[in-house]
Amino acid sequence: MKFYLTTPLYYVNDTPHIGHAYTEVAADVLARTERLLGKDVFFLTGTDEHGQKVATAAKALNLKPKELADRMSKRFQKLWERLNISYDRFIRTTEAEHEEMVKKVFHKLYQKGDLYQGTYKGYYCVHCESYILPSHLQENLCPDCGRKVGSLKEPTYFFRLSKYQKDLLSHIDAHLEFIGPPQRRNEVISFIRRGLIDLSFTRRSCEWGIPIEEDFTIYVWFDALLNYLSGVGYLSNSKLFGKYWPPDVQFIGKDIIRFHDIMWPAILFSLSLPLPKKIFAHGWWKIAGEKISKSKGEAISPQDIISEFGVDPFRYFLLREIPFGADGEYSYAAFVKRYNSDLANDLGNLLHRTLTLIDNSFDGKIPKSSGSSGERLKEKSLSLAGILPQIEALKYSEVLSKIWEVVAVANKYLDEKSPWRLSQREAGPALYNVLETLRIVALSLKPFLPASSSKIAEGLGIGEEFKKENFKKIQWGVLPEGRKIKRERPIFPRKK
Ligand code: MSP
């Protein structure tokens, strides 16, 4: 079975910050989960390189837009590599193949009669790369980002968005899963009900874009959205496209809902293509109540956090700290707190002290399991067999907290049993139970913390078989007795 998922393309005017990493890590967890289930996954991500915003940023640095794009696109790719992002394709909107496809799609829409010439008169927000109606201005500022807007009057090609209003509403109505979470769905429905107007799909005054006709460039959002098609071979590789289309899940942040939940499906209607199954919008990471963005984000770069704490702690914090879909505050103090309590203390310490006990009293070999009395621990561990639907429903934070409930029960069990005070005969099975719980915990964490879960498995002496295992191995009694464990230094050393 195939599974196609996407992230938005990141603007190259900005260095990658926590907000970008969030979308990417969230998508990676789902990609890894679906691969574990044996699905044929195609995970698309990349960079959005045209438009006025990028051109302006390049000018300020005395660079050509493409030079800035080359530089920044690399930075995103480097960060994704470091973050263990398992994408299958990284697309850049300046690739020739993408540009060619965009032009072809433009002509298709024109031939269909969905593009027509006119004049756009109104406002434009460069930060959002978005047209703003005079009636939508808020105290003369952009209603979405609160920045200054420019006024614009230019000839253009309009897209008949209004024509698809009815189709959109009935599609949303008939497909509960299409827009998530539900709050966003309601927002989109009420926005559409207020009436859609046709959208300018070209720019006359922005040179940095895909050229069309003599005097126009393609509007950057139209260009960028089409990556979800070109990235998977639309009009160039029918085999690839036929295999993966439509997307199963598209990840976005809540700031780009209207583009993805209205403009994008309307384009697909116009092209007579099936719509994505699910478009899910997550919330914002904020600092002192404000969305992290270029200016705010640079103070805390993901690279710095990773250097200090490691890749998996960063992935863990992003997904555990706030429910996926809601907003949350980022702070160094909150990060250290979460790291020390959940990773260093609860999980890391459980692993380390158990392996130390095995090393000291059992010659480093997994003891026999028989005669144990760990029913509650077993039951709790096996409850993790039910996390898959929750992961697929993108309830990441809930899943992680469920896994940590198991870790807590295991810690309590170890304290209560105090194997260091028991005879070998009694201590062995108790330690086996804890190790088996750790194996199940590591398996459940595989998509979230890929490197650390492997490290735990290596510690338990099952590194090789673990590589191939998935949630089906959430069963009791799998760990082979007598297997040599491997005690290393604590995987999450405590921070001061
Ligand atoms: N280029 C467009 C997307 C085009 S997709 C066809 C864009 N780029 S962006 O770089 O501004 O944002 C990319 C993603 O990062 C979005 O999903 C956005 O929501 C996310 N984030 C950027 N800042 C964020 C936070 N502070 N918090 C969480 N995510 C946010 O929009």
Boltz pocket constraint, residues with backbone or C-beta under 6 A from the ligand:
constraints:
  - pocket:
      binder: B
      contacts: [[A, 7], [A, 8], [A, 9], [A, 10], [A, 11], [A, 14], [A, 18], [A, 19], [A, 20], [A, 22], [A, 23], [A, 48], [A, 221], [A, 224], [A, 225], [A, 226], [A, 227], [A, 251], [A, 252], [A, 253], [A, 254], [A, 255], [A, 256], [A, 282], [A, 283], [A, 284], [A, 285], [A, 286], [A, 291], [A, 292], [A, 293]]
      max_distance: 6.0
